[in-house]
């Protein structure tokens, strides 16, 4: 049974592309890559690809990962600049190199080597928002020395930035039982240059295994890196938990974190049969996700569960 699960909001623009590929007997990996590519080009998705949020210096740095559930092969890129489709670069890291992850300058060299599309990812709207934020939050005496100033104390918390969410995740199961997942993001709005969240970290922001299921996370990647959230959920399922039980075990792991930045997390998961479970931690309001399975005429935006950090 074919299944597609992805993040809520404008990221839903890519789901129809993924569904169409599955309907044409395309692979789960192809559906993931093609669906994410649509999101990466959509400037309305304010934390992914073109139109996403830059780092504190106004530079676009994008992260992505992809994973094949049949082989457990993976590819990822981090802090990639000036390329429209980090998800495709990540897939080619998986398919053309002996590595799992390339970052920074090396990721850019590889993207050029495979002739990936290059360009300016900072949209006019994102640039205007960034410049407004700088003027509103950076003291004049600091701006007079910009950018040769200490940056660490200037980084805004995501909860204070409307544009600081929107990471796209795709989890796909094709009718033959093969699964794949992909994640793409420009990350924490106005982050410290070179910051990596969980999106390119296999086992934190993404893990897929045909035998058990697929998991991807969004929002505060610093937390899911520390807890190894995506791989942990798959391990809990392996030990006999349902997908719901496994996600709640992972929520307990996240609640156990002490110190560091504690924020919101959304877990997206499907079990080996494609049954979905989506849950958010640290939310007063609901979370939602896009869903499609064979036999559905239209994709659906469904409600997930949400918990405060104390729940």
DAHU-V968056 format. One record per run of one state. SS is the DSSP state (H for helix, E for strand, - for the rest). FROM is the first residue (numbers start at 0). LEN is the number of residues. If there is no record, write none. Layout:
SS | FROM | LEN
SS | FROM | LEN
This chain:
- | 0 | 2
E | 2 | 5
- | 7 | 1
H | 8 | 15
- | 23 | 4
H | 27 | 13
- | 40 | 21
E | 61 | 7
- | 68 | 5
E | 73 | 7
- | 80 | 2
E | 82 | 1
- | 83 | 2
H | 85 | 11
- | 96 | 4
E | 100 | 3
H | 103 | 10
- | 113 | 4
E | 117 | 1
- | 118 | 5
H | 123 | 14
- | 137 | 2
H | 139 | 4
- | 143 | 8
H | 151 | 3
- | 154 | 3
H | 157 | 3
- | 160 | 1
H | 161 | 3
- | 164 | 3
E | 167 | 6
- | 173 | 5
E | 178 | 7
- | 185 | 16
E | 201 | 1
- | 202 | 3
E | 205 | 4
- | 209 | 3
E | 212 | 7
- | 219 | 1
H | 220 | 7
- | 227 | 1
H | 228 | 10
- | 238 | 4
H | 242 | 13
- | 255 | 9
E | 264 | 7
- | 271 | 4
E | 275 | 6
- | 281 | 6
E | 287 | 6
- | 293 | 6
E | 299 | 4
- | 303 | 1
E | 304 | 3
- | 307 | 4
